[in-house]
Amino acid sequence: MASCLDAGVDAPNHLLQLDENGVTILLQKKLPFVVTLDDLIALEKGDLEAWNG
């Protein structure tokens, strides 16, 4: 993700690997935060197991 943001991508998608530095870059460059719902749904089972949900 960092390489895309550093390279100047203006509409990043699939921000699953976004870290604190990436958030800082998004805010500095005033880029949109576009979450891909399909990616989040795919992670749901693992999240529920990890958090006893």
PDB file of N, CA, C and O in Angstrom:
ATOM      1  N   MET A   1       0.815  -1.181   0.000  1.00  0.00           N
ATOM      2  CA  MET A   1       0.000   0.000   0.000  1.00  0.00           C
ATOM      3  C   MET A   1       0.863   1.249   0.000  1.00  0.00           C
ATOM      4  O   MET A   1       0.562   2.207  -0.713  1.00  0.00           O
ATOM      5  N   ALA A   2       1.915   1.255   0.776  1.00  0.00           N
ATOM      6  CA  ALA A   2       2.766   2.444   0.870  1.00  0.00           C
ATOM      7  C   ALA A   2       3.362   2.800  -0.485  1.00  0.00           C
ATOM      8  O   ALA A   2       3.463   3.978  -0.830  1.00  0.00           O
ATOM      9  N   SER A   3       3.753   1.798  -1.250  1.00  0.00           N
ATOM     10  CA  SER A   3       4.355   2.096  -2.552  1.00  0.00           C
ATOM     11  C   SER A   3       3.353   2.755  -3.490  1.00  0.00           C
ATOM     12  O   SER A   3       3.722   3.632  -4.271  1.00  0.00           O
ATOM     13  N   CYS A   4       2.101   2.347  -3.425  1.00  0.00           N
ATOM     14  CA  CYS A   4       1.060   2.973  -4.256  1.00  0.00           C
ATOM     15  C   CYS A   4       0.830   4.425  -3.841  1.00  0.00           C
ATOM     16  O   CYS A   4       0.751   5.318  -4.685  1.00  0.00           O
ATOM     17  N   LEU A   5       0.724   4.645  -2.546  1.00  0.00           N
ATOM     18  CA  LEU A   5       0.495   6.003  -2.059  1.00  0.00           C
ATOM     19  C   LEU A   5       1.680   6.906  -2.372  1.00  0.00           C
ATOM     20  O   LEU A   5       1.504   8.062  -2.757  1.00  0.00           O
ATOM     21  N   ASP A   6       2.885   6.374  -2.205  1.00  0.00           N
ATOM     22  CA  ASP A   6       4.085   7.154  -2.515  1.00  0.00           C
ATOM     23  C   ASP A   6       4.208   7.435  -4.003  1.00  0.00           C
ATOM     24  O   ASP A   6       4.747   8.469  -4.398  1.00  0.00           O
ATOM     25  N   ALA A   7       3.710   6.519  -4.837  1.00  0.00           N
ATOM     26  CA  ALA A   7       3.804   6.674  -6.284  1.00  0.00           C
ATOM     27  C   ALA A   7       2.800   7.682  -6.826  1.00  0.00           C
ATOM     28  O   ALA A   7       2.912   8.118  -7.972  1.00  0.00           O
ATOM     29  N   GLY A   8       1.813   8.056  -6.004  1.00  0.00           N
ATOM     30  CA  GLY A   8       0.856   9.075  -6.430  1.00  0.00           C
ATOM     31  C   GLY A   8      -0.496   8.565  -6.851  1.00  0.00           C
ATOM     32  O   GLY A   8      -1.244   9.293  -7.504  1.00  0.00           O
ATOM     33  N   VAL A   9      -0.841   7.335  -6.503  1.00  0.00           N
ATOM     34  CA  VAL A   9      -2.176   6.820  -6.813  1.00  0.00           C
ATOM     35  C   VAL A   9      -3.207   7.759  -6.198  1.00  0.00           C
ATOM     36  O   VAL A   9      -3.089   8.133  -5.031  1.00  0.00           O
ATOM     37  N   ASP A  10      -4.217   8.140  -6.977  1.00  0.00           N
ATOM     38  CA  ASP A  10      -5.173   9.121  -6.463  1.00  0.00           C
ATOM     39  C   ASP A  10      -6.478   8.514  -5.978  1.00  0.00           C
ATOM     40  O   ASP A  10      -7.310   9.222  -5.412  1.00  0.00           O
ATOM     41  N   ALA A  11      -6.676   7.212  -6.189  1.00  0.00           N
ATOM     42  CA  ALA A  11      -7.894   6.555  -5.717  1.00  0.00           C
ATOM     43  C   ALA A  11      -7.552   5.140  -5.263  1.00  0.00           C
ATOM     44  O   ALA A  11      -7.866   4.175  -5.959  1.00  0.00           O
ATOM     45  N   PRO A  12      -6.911   5.007  -4.098  1.00  0.00           N
ATOM     46  CA  PRO A  12      -6.516   3.677  -3.628  1.00  0.00           C
ATOM     47  C   PRO A  12      -7.731   2.836  -3.229  1.00  0.00           C
ATOM     48  O   PRO A  12      -8.687   3.338  -2.639  1.00  0.00           O
ATOM     49  N   ASN A  13      -7.669   1.558  -3.561  1.00  0.00           N
ATOM     50  CA  ASN A  13      -8.719   0.606  -3.194  1.00  0.00           C
ATOM     51  C   ASN A  13      -8.092  -0.548  -2.436  1.00  0.00           C
ATOM     52  O   ASN A  13      -6.869  -0.687  -2.409  1.00  0.00           O
ATOM     53  N   HIS A  14      -8.918  -1.369  -1.825  1.00  0.00           N
ATOM     54  CA  HIS A  14      -8.447  -2.538  -1.089  1.00  0.00           C
ATOM     55  C   HIS A  14      -7.426  -2.115  -0.030  1.00  0.00           C
ATOM     56  O   HIS A  14      -6.272  -2.543  -0.072  1.00  0.00           O
ATOM     57  N   LEU A  15      -7.834  -1.312   0.876  1.00  0.00           N
ATOM     58  CA  LEU A  15      -6.925  -0.748   1.872  1.00  0.00           C
ATOM     59  C   LEU A  15      -6.761  -1.654   3.090  1.00  0.00           C
ATOM     60  O   LEU A  15      -6.713  -1.169   4.220  1.00  0.00           O
ATOM     61  N   LEU A  16      -6.678  -2.945   2.869  1.00  0.00           N
ATOM     62  CA  LEU A  16      -6.585  -3.890   3.971  1.00  0.00           C
ATOM     63  C   LEU A  16      -5.242  -3.847   4.679  1.00  0.00           C
ATOM     64  O   LEU A  16      -5.154  -4.215   5.851  1.00  0.00           O
ATOM     65  N   GLN A  17      -4.190  -3.405   3.992  1.00  0.00           N
ATOM     66  CA  GLN A  17      -2.867  -3.351   4.598  1.00  0.00           C
ATOM     67  C   GLN A  17      -2.503  -1.930   5.025  1.00  0.00           C
ATOM     68  O   GLN A  17      -1.326  -1.602   5.168  1.00  0.00           O
ATOM     69  N   LEU A  18      -3.486  -1.119   5.220  1.00  0.00           N
ATOM     70  CA  LEU A  18      -3.260   0.271   5.591  1.00  0.00           C
ATOM     71  C   LEU A  18      -2.757   0.356   7.033  1.00  0.00           C
ATOM     72  O   LEU A  18      -3.381  -0.165   7.957  1.00  0.00           O
ATOM     73  N   ASP A  19      -1.628   1.016   7.199  1.00  0.00           N
ATOM     74  CA  ASP A  19      -1.072   1.189   8.539  1.00  0.00           C
ATOM     75  C   ASP A  19      -1.119   2.667   8.918  1.00  0.00           C
ATOM     76  O   ASP A  19      -1.659   3.487   8.175  1.00  0.00           O
ATOM     77  N   GLU A  20      -0.561   2.998  10.059  1.00  0.00           N
ATOM     78  CA  GLU A  20      -0.607   4.379  10.548  1.00  0.00           C
ATOM     79  C   GLU A  20       0.064   5.354   9.578  1.00  0.00           C
ATOM     80  O   GLU A  20      -0.429   6.462   9.370  1.00  0.00           O
ATOM     81  N   ASN A  21       1.174   4.945   8.995  1.00  0.00           N
ATOM     82  CA  ASN A  21       1.857   5.793   8.022  1.00  0.00           C
ATOM     83  C   ASN A  21       0.979   6.020   6.789  1.00  0.00           C
ATOM     84  O   ASN A  21       0.924   7.127   6.254  1.00  0.00           O
ATOM     85  N   GLY A  22       0.299   4.969   6.347  1.00  0.00           N
ATOM     86  CA  GLY A  22      -0.598   5.088   5.207  1.00  0.00           C
ATOM     87  C   GLY A  22      -1.754   6.034   5.477  1.00  0.00           C
ATOM     88  O   GLY A  22      -2.134   6.817   4.606  1.00  0.00           O
ATOM     89  N   VAL A  23      -2.315   5.969   6.674  1.00  0.00           N
ATOM     90  CA  VAL A  23      -3.388   6.884   7.056  1.00  0.00           C
ATOM     91  C   VAL A  23      -2.888   8.325   7.026  1.00  0.00           C
ATOM     92  O   VAL A  23      -3.591   9.228   6.570  1.00  0.00           O
ATOM     93  N   THR A  24      -1.682   8.528   7.509  1.00  0.00           N
ATOM     94  CA  THR A  24      -1.089   9.871   7.500  1.00  0.00           C
ATOM     95  C   THR A  24      -0.973  10.393   6.073  1.00  0.00           C
ATOM     96  O   THR A  24      -1.302  11.548   5.803  1.00  0.00           O
ATOM     97  N   ILE A  25      -0.505   9.541   5.156  1.00  0.00           N
ATOM     98  CA  ILE A  25      -0.374   9.947   3.756  1.00  0.00           C
ATOM     99  C   ILE A  25      -1.743  10.248   3.158  1.00  0.00           C
ATOM    100  O   ILE A  25      -1.904  11.241   2.449  1.00  0.00           O
ATOM    101  N   LEU A  26      -2.742   9.388   3.440  1.00  0.00           N
ATOM    102  CA  LEU A  26      -4.105   9.641   2.936  1.00  0.00           C
ATOM    103  C   LEU A  26      -4.607  11.004   3.384  1.00  0.00           C
ATOM    104  O   LEU A  26      -5.180  11.754   2.592  1.00  0.00           O
ATOM    105  N   LEU A  27      -4.394  11.320   4.642  1.00  0.00           N
ATOM    106  CA  LEU A  27      -4.860  12.592   5.176  1.00  0.00           C
ATOM    107  C   LEU A  27      -4.085  13.769   4.572  1.00  0.00           C
ATOM    108  O   LEU A  27      -4.684  14.787   4.223  1.00  0.00           O
ATOM    109  N   GLN A  28      -2.775  13.638   4.447  1.00  0.00           N
ATOM    110  CA  GLN A  28      -1.963  14.715   3.889  1.00  0.00           C
ATOM    111  C   GLN A  28      -2.333  15.008   2.438  1.00  0.00           C
ATOM    112  O   GLN A  28      -2.391  16.165   2.022  1.00  0.00           O
ATOM    113  N   LYS A  29      -2.582  13.945   1.674  1.00  0.00           N
ATOM    114  CA  LYS A  29      -2.898  14.105   0.251  1.00  0.00           C
ATOM    115  C   LYS A  29      -4.394  14.274   0.004  1.00  0.00           C
ATOM    116  O   LYS A  29      -4.827  14.463  -1.133  1.00  0.00           O
ATOM    117  N   LYS A  30      -5.183  14.204   1.087  1.00  0.00           N
ATOM    118  CA  LYS A  30      -6.647  14.326   1.007  1.00  0.00           C
ATOM    119  C   LYS A  30      -7.237  13.318   0.029  1.00  0.00           C
ATOM    120  O   LYS A  30      -8.079  13.656  -0.804  1.00  0.00           O
ATOM    121  N   LEU A  31      -6.771  12.058   0.148  1.00  0.00           N
ATOM    122  CA  LEU A  31      -7.249  10.985  -0.707  1.00  0.00           C
ATOM    123  C   LEU A  31      -8.468  10.320  -0.080  1.00  0.00           C
ATOM    124  O   LEU A  31      -8.614  10.319   1.143  1.00  0.00           O
ATOM    125  N   PRO A  32      -9.345   9.753  -0.908  1.00  0.00           N
ATOM    126  CA  PRO A  32     -10.523   9.060  -0.366  1.00  0.00           C
ATOM    127  C   PRO A  32     -10.123   7.726   0.254  1.00  0.00           C
ATOM    128  O   PRO A  32      -9.149   7.095  -0.155  1.00  0.00           O
ATOM    129  N   PHE A  33     -10.888   7.325   1.232  1.00  0.00           N
ATOM    130  CA  PHE A  33     -10.727   6.011   1.852  1.00  0.00           C
ATOM    131  C   PHE A  33     -11.835   5.135   1.286  1.00  0.00           C
ATOM    132  O   PHE A  33     -12.999   5.292   1.655  1.00  0.00           O
ATOM    133  N   VAL A  34     -11.485   4.212   0.393  1.00  0.00           N
ATOM    134  CA  VAL A  34     -12.465   3.357  -0.272  1.00  0.00           C
ATOM    135  C   VAL A  34     -12.293   1.933   0.232  1.00  0.00           C
ATOM    136  O   VAL A  34     -11.309   1.268  -0.093  1.00  0.00           O
ATOM    137  N   VAL A  35     -13.238   1.472   1.014  1.00  0.00           N
ATOM    138  CA  VAL A  35     -13.187   0.117   1.549  1.00  0.00           C
ATOM    139  C   VAL A  35     -13.906  -0.815   0.587  1.00  0.00           C
ATOM    140  O   VAL A  35     -14.959  -0.467   0.052  1.00  0.00           O
ATOM    141  N   THR A  36     -13.350  -1.981   0.367  1.00  0.00           N
ATOM    142  CA  THR A  36     -13.984  -2.976  -0.486  1.00  0.00           C
ATOM    143  C   THR A  36     -14.744  -3.937   0.415  1.00  0.00           C
ATOM    144  O   THR A  36     -14.143  -4.731   1.140  1.00  0.00           O
ATOM    145  N   LEU A  37     -16.057  -3.861   0.366  1.00  0.00           N
ATOM    146  CA  LEU A  37     -16.906  -4.657   1.243  1.00  0.00           C
ATOM    147  C   LEU A  37     -16.654  -6.149   1.087  1.00  0.00           C
ATOM    148  O   LEU A  37     -16.674  -6.884   2.075  1.00  0.00           O
ATOM    149  N   ASP A  38     -16.419  -6.605  -0.131  1.00  0.00           N
ATOM    150  CA  ASP A  38     -16.173  -8.020  -0.372  1.00  0.00           C
ATOM    151  C   ASP A  38     -14.960  -8.512   0.410  1.00  0.00           C
ATOM    152  O   ASP A  38     -14.981  -9.614   0.958  1.00  0.00           O
ATOM    153  N   ASP A  39     -13.915  -7.711   0.466  1.00  0.00           N
ATOM    154  CA  ASP A  39     -12.727  -8.087   1.233  1.00  0.00           C
ATOM    155  C   ASP A  39     -13.046  -8.207   2.717  1.00  0.00           C
ATOM    156  O   ASP A  39     -12.566  -9.121   3.388  1.00  0.00           O
ATOM    157  N   LEU A  40     -13.844  -7.299   3.220  1.00  0.00           N
ATOM    158  CA  LEU A  40     -14.186  -7.328   4.639  1.00  0.00           C
ATOM    159  C   LEU A  40     -15.056  -8.530   4.983  1.00  0.00           C
ATOM    160  O   LEU A  40     -14.897  -9.134   6.044  1.00  0.00           O
ATOM    161  N   ILE A  41     -15.970  -8.876   4.093  1.00  0.00           N
ATOM    162  CA  ILE A  41     -16.833 -10.035   4.326  1.00  0.00           C
ATOM    163  C   ILE A  41     -15.993 -11.305   4.355  1.00  0.00           C
ATOM    164  O   ILE A  41     -16.244 -12.196   5.166  1.00  0.00           O
ATOM    165  N   ALA A  42     -15.002 -11.394   3.481  1.00  0.00           N
ATOM    166  CA  ALA A  42     -14.153 -12.578   3.423  1.00  0.00           C
ATOM    167  C   ALA A  42     -13.360 -12.758   4.712  1.00  0.00           C
ATOM    168  O   ALA A  42     -12.997 -13.882   5.058  1.00  0.00           O
ATOM    169  N   LEU A  43     -13.091 -11.688   5.416  1.00  0.00           N
ATOM    170  CA  LEU A  43     -12.335 -11.752   6.659  1.00  0.00           C
ATOM    171  C   LEU A  43     -13.212 -11.990   7.882  1.00  0.00           C
ATOM    172  O   LEU A  43     -12.699 -12.239   8.973  1.00  0.00           O
ATOM    173  N   GLU A  44     -14.528 -11.918   7.710  1.00  0.00           N
ATOM    174  CA  GLU A  44     -15.429 -11.955   8.855  1.00  0.00           C
ATOM    175  C   GLU A  44     -15.290 -13.231   9.688  1.00  0.00           C
ATOM    176  O   GLU A  44     -15.245 -13.154  10.916  1.00  0.00           O
ATOM    177  N   LYS A  45     -15.221 -14.389   9.057  1.00  0.00           N
ATOM    178  CA  LYS A  45     -15.147 -15.641   9.807  1.00  0.00           C
ATOM    179  C   LYS A  45     -13.915 -15.657  10.718  1.00  0.00           C
ATOM    180  O   LYS A  45     -14.018 -16.007  11.894  1.00  0.00           O
ATOM    181  N   GLY A  46     -12.772 -15.287  10.187  1.00  0.00           N
ATOM    182  CA  GLY A  46     -11.555 -15.254  10.986  1.00  0.00           C
ATOM    183  C   GLY A  46     -11.636 -14.256  12.124  1.00  0.00           C
ATOM    184  O   GLY A  46     -11.155 -14.519  13.226  1.00  0.00           O
ATOM    185  N   ASP A  47     -12.248 -13.101  11.854  1.00  0.00           N
ATOM    186  CA  ASP A  47     -12.413 -12.088  12.903  1.00  0.00           C
ATOM    187  C   ASP A  47     -13.312 -12.599  14.017  1.00  0.00           C
ATOM    188  O   ASP A  47     -13.017 -12.416  15.198  1.00  0.00           O
ATOM    189  N   LEU A  48     -14.408 -13.239  13.638  1.00  0.00           N
ATOM    190  CA  LEU A  48     -15.331 -13.763  14.654  1.00  0.00           C
ATOM    191  C   LEU A  48     -14.646 -14.802  15.522  1.00  0.00           C
ATOM    192  O   LEU A  48     -14.820 -14.813  16.740  1.00  0.00           O
ATOM    193  N   GLU A  49     -13.858 -15.687  14.889  1.00  0.00           N
ATOM    194  CA  GLU A  49     -13.142 -16.704  15.655  1.00  0.00           C
ATOM    195  C   GLU A  49     -12.097 -16.089  16.566  1.00  0.00           C
ATOM    196  O   GLU A  49     -11.938 -16.508  17.713  1.00  0.00           O
ATOM    197  N   ALA A  50     -11.381 -15.086  16.051  1.00  0.00           N
ATOM    198  CA  ALA A  50     -10.325 -14.452  16.828  1.00  0.00           C
ATOM    199  C   ALA A  50     -10.858 -13.686  18.041  1.00  0.00           C
ATOM    200  O   ALA A  50     -10.197 -13.585  19.075  1.00  0.00           O
ATOM    201  N   TRP A  51     -12.050 -13.161  17.887  1.00  0.00           N
ATOM    202  CA  TRP A  51     -12.608 -12.306  18.955  1.00  0.00           C
ATOM    203  C   TRP A  51     -13.784 -12.972  19.668  1.00  0.00           C
ATOM    204  O   TRP A  51     -14.556 -12.310  20.363  1.00  0.00           O
ATOM    205  N   ASN A  52     -13.913 -14.287  19.490  1.00  0.00           N
ATOM    206  CA  ASN A  52     -15.001 -15.055  20.138  1.00  0.00           C
ATOM    207  C   ASN A  52     -16.369 -14.461  19.871  1.00  0.00           C
ATOM    208  O   ASN A  52     -17.207 -14.366  20.767  1.00  0.00           O
ATOM    209  N   GLY A  53     -16.583 -14.062  18.627  1.00  0.00           N
ATOM    210  CA  GLY A  53     -17.842 -13.399  18.258  1.00  0.00           C
ATOM    211  C   GLY A  53     -18.899 -14.307  17.760  1.00  0.00           C
ATOM    212  O   GLY A  53     -19.993 -13.854  17.424  1.00  0.00           O
TER     213      GLY A  53
END
